Structure formats: structure tokens, C-alpha cells
Amino acid sequence: MNHAASPAPLSPSPAPDARFVVSLKGVSIAFDGLPVLKEVSFSVAPAETRILLGPAGVGKSVLLKAIIGLLRPRSGRVELFGEDISR
């Protein structure tokens, strides 16, 4: 009888109380004292799609870097599956 272990899931399991995949609450980021994002708040629920659209230099990449944890906001919270990643 073969008792091979099942493979680990490819995506993180949502926390039991997570209503959103991504949630930003009052996120602000500045570089050298110049604000790039100021009190940005929005949420994306499971199966929803959002588009970031705007001219160069308005903070689209900075926002995405905050969402994936490469940048920490000066203030506010970034949550993935209900877990605060901004600390």
C-alpha cells in the first residue's frame, strides 16, 4: 500500500475571518518627504478583479510593492487574506 504524502497547497489558506484577498486601510507612503500614496483604502474580495490605471509616476508600482510586502507604508495597514503584512 502506497502512503505518499499529498503535495502542499500552492496558495495560502485564507484565515477563517478573512473576507478579502487584499485590503488596504489608509496606506500612505512617501520618499524623501514627498508623498506618493496618501491614505489609500480599498479591498478586493475573492473572485474580484481590479485594474490599476494611470499615467507614469502616480504610484501604481509603489502600491503593488506595498501589497506584496516589498515596501512598508508610513501609516495604514496592508492585509493579505486577513493577515496584516505591513508591520
C-alpha positions in Angstrom: 0.0 0.0 0.0 1.4 3.4 -1.0 1.1 6.2 1.6 2.7 9.1 -0.4 2.3 12.5 1.2 -0.1 14.8 -0.7 1.6 17.9 -2.1 1.5 21.2 -0.2 -1.2 23.7 -1.5 0.2 26.3 -3.9 -1.7 29.2 -2.4 -2.0 30.3 1.2 -5.1 29.3 3.0 -7.4 32.2 3.9 -7.8 33.0 7.6 -11.2 32.0 8.9 -12.2 35.6 9.3 -10.7 36.9 6.0 -13.4 38.5 3.8 -10.9 40.0 1.4 -7.9 38.7 -0.5 -6.3 42.2 -0.3 -7.3 45.1 1.9 -5.6 48.5 2.2 -6.7 50.8 5.0 -5.3 54.4 5.0 -2.0 53.4 3.4 0.5 56.3 3.0 4.0 56.1 1.5 6.5 58.9 1.0 10.0 59.1 -0.4 12.3 61.8 0.8 9.4 63.6 2.4 7.4 63.6 -0.9 4.1 61.7 -0.6 3.5 59.1 -3.3 0.4 57.4 -1.8 -1.8 59.3 0.7 -4.4 57.4 2.7 -5.2 54.8 0.1 -8.0 52.4 1.0 -9.7 49.7 -1.0 -10.4 45.9 -0.8 -10.5 43.1 -3.3 -12.8 40.2 -2.5 -12.2 36.6 -3.8 -13.1 36.3 -7.5 -13.0 40.1 -8.0 -10.7 41.8 -10.5 -9.2 45.3 -10.2 -7.2 47.4 -12.6 -4.6 50.0 -11.8 -4.6 52.6 -14.5 -2.9 56.0 -14.6 0.0 57.9 -16.1 3.6 57.3 -15.2 4.7 58.4 -11.8 1.4 58.3 -9.9 2.3 55.4 -7.6 1.0 52.3 -9.4 4.2 50.3 -8.8 4.6 51.6 -5.3 1.1 50.4 -4.5 1.8 47.0 -5.9 5.1 46.8 -3.9 3.2 47.6 -0.7 0.7 44.9 -1.4 3.3 42.2 -1.9 5.3 43.4 1.1 8.4 45.0 -0.6 7.5 48.4 0.8 6.2 49.2 4.2 3.7 52.0 4.5 4.5 55.0 6.7 0.9 54.7 8.0 -2.1 52.4 7.5 -2.4 48.7 7.1 -2.0 46.2 4.2 -3.7 42.9 4.8 -3.5 39.7 2.7 -6.1 37.1 3.5 -6.9 38.9 6.7 -3.2 39.0 7.9 -1.5 42.3 8.5 1.7 42.3 6.4 2.5 46.0 7.0 4.2 45.5 10.3 
